[in-house]
Amino acid sequence: MIEWYDFLLKSSIVLLVFYAVYWFLLRKGTHFKHNRIYLLVGLLFSLILPFLSFQLPDTSQTKIMITLDSIDIGAVSTAVAEQDKGISFVEILQIIYFSIAAILLLRLLLQFYLLLKLYRQSERETVGGIKVFITDKQNAVFSFFKFVFANTNARNSDDFNAVLQHEHVHIVQKHSVDIVLAELLTIVLWFNPFAWLYKKSIKENHEFLADEGVLGNGYSADRYQKLLFEQSTGLHLSLANSFNQSLTFKRLNMMKKIKSNKWLNLKVIISVPVIVAMVVFISCSKELANIAPETNKPENEQFKKTMALSAKDTILFITEKMPEFPGGELGLRKYIAQNVKYPQEARINGIEGKVYVRFVVTKTGIIDHVTLARGVDSILDSEAIRVISTLPQWKPAETADGEKVNVWYTVPINFALQGSTKSDTHISPDKNTVEGVNVVSFPPKEKSESQTFFIVEKMPKFPGDEKGLKTFLATNLHYPDNARTNNIEGKVYVRYKVTSKGTVENVTIARGTNQELNEEAMRVVKMTSGKWTPGEQRGTKVDVWYTVPIEFKLK
């Protein structure tokens, strides 16, 4: 899911581009209907586009990077106690942002309430098929959706028909929808001055449209301009389309303008490449296949290379039979988790994050071209590269013809400090293996007999190993009748502790689907209690966390 600050940045960029195009190319034209559509599209794009993500096709070569689920490396941070004493700068900004947004939202709701109150207190009559609410507010003439509000003096004036025609244009063209959206925009992007200017431009264009509609019906331009001056004061609600908007001179100027030449629509066409470029910039996702190696070398080890590959060797991104680590993906995850060491300096300074390491599994099965795809800090980057460089020989990849080939591979290693919100077990929704391995490194003084490990030197073992566990679960699992009847399927991740006595405790749902499927998955996992060989760390039996995915699928 997109981060809130990432959304705000992208949304602000989109809005800025749309507003700049409007200001320099469209603002002075008289194609008001076109301008309204443009402004509305820009508003919606600024709120929706940051959530969209796509990847441009690459016609040169299919670059599908083989990526392992992230391996979480945990450690107890000496900085945790200090972190708990206060909040970070980012958290302060977050509090400020949402506090002001909440105030503006309350302001918007208050305006809805004031309109409702005015609606209830006003006398009603129908004029020319339009519902008019007569108020006692001084010079108040405005519309909101299908209702027109007018004070007694305005209602009794000789020019009320012109005023009513003006508000009727707002009603027919549903300008209130645009205004509500613009209000929401300023709530979300309250810190961005262009959001407020954008709302002002939308309202301004509404008045141009309404004035155009009145004059188009044959009303005298001179008399209408005089009426605008007379009505230039009174009640203003930001939610309403007011006849007496404080845009009098601009509106008079627009009335005097000669209609823009149709060829000026080319301005919109000129703006298309700019907008398309912006869409590509905002929405194209950076998949791992397109991540260029970083130029910042962690301790001169950004790129480790052996003599296994020459410049002429071809390196594929995917092939029919992919390279395989001894023990499969789970074996690779265990190897990395057991051999990586959380750097002491990073632990002391509270440094954490996810490091992506890219490497080549050669046709002979050895590791080559170990490089940093995306890093966090040179200390963590160096450790990630170090442990990947020690990987033992793989079973090489093969083509459909059985030819052994070189293949790129990427491993994300997540360094997370205990006590941080980032240290939760990671579960990827796209894999079907035991996931979210955490390696916990405790300083000697932090050790205690009651601690529960995530991975140890000798992991808990079920009779028959992983295959035996799968067989036991499949044999004892009962598909709930109600779920079967309603065709409910899904994968349930069950998290539990294998104690030093071989029993199962603290059985919980790490990620579930349906309540009945969740309960059945927990029930069958609890049946394994007492059947496990406990895990061991330095010759001592210890408690170890374990996560198993159970997939419910109807045939």
Secondary structure, DSSP 8 states (H G I E B T S, - for coil): ---HHHHHHHHHHHHHHHHHHIIIIITTSS-HHHHHHHHHHHHHHHHHGGG--B----SS-----EE---EEEEEE-TTHHHHTTS--HHHHHHHHHHHHHHHHHHHHHHHHHHHHHHHHHSEEEEETTEEEEEE-STT-EEEETTEEEEEHHHHHSTTHHHHHHHHHHHHHTTHHHHHHHHHHHHHHTTT-HHHHHHHHHHHHHHHHHHHHHHHHTT--HHHHHHHHHHTSSS---TTSEETT-S-HHHHHHHHHS----GGGGHHHHHHHHHHHHHHHHHHB---GGG----SS-GGG-SEE--SS--TT--EES--SB--B-TTHHHHHHHHHHHH----HHHHHTT--EEEEEEEEE-TTS-EEEEEEEE-S-HHHHHHHHHHHHT----B-EE-TTS-EEEEEEEEEEEEEEETSGGGS----TT--S----EEEE--GGG--TT-EESS-SB--B-TTHHHHHHHHHHHH----HHHHHTT--EEEEEEEEE-TTS-EEEEEEEE-SSHHHHHHHHHHHHTTTT--B-EEETTEEEEEEEEEEEEE---
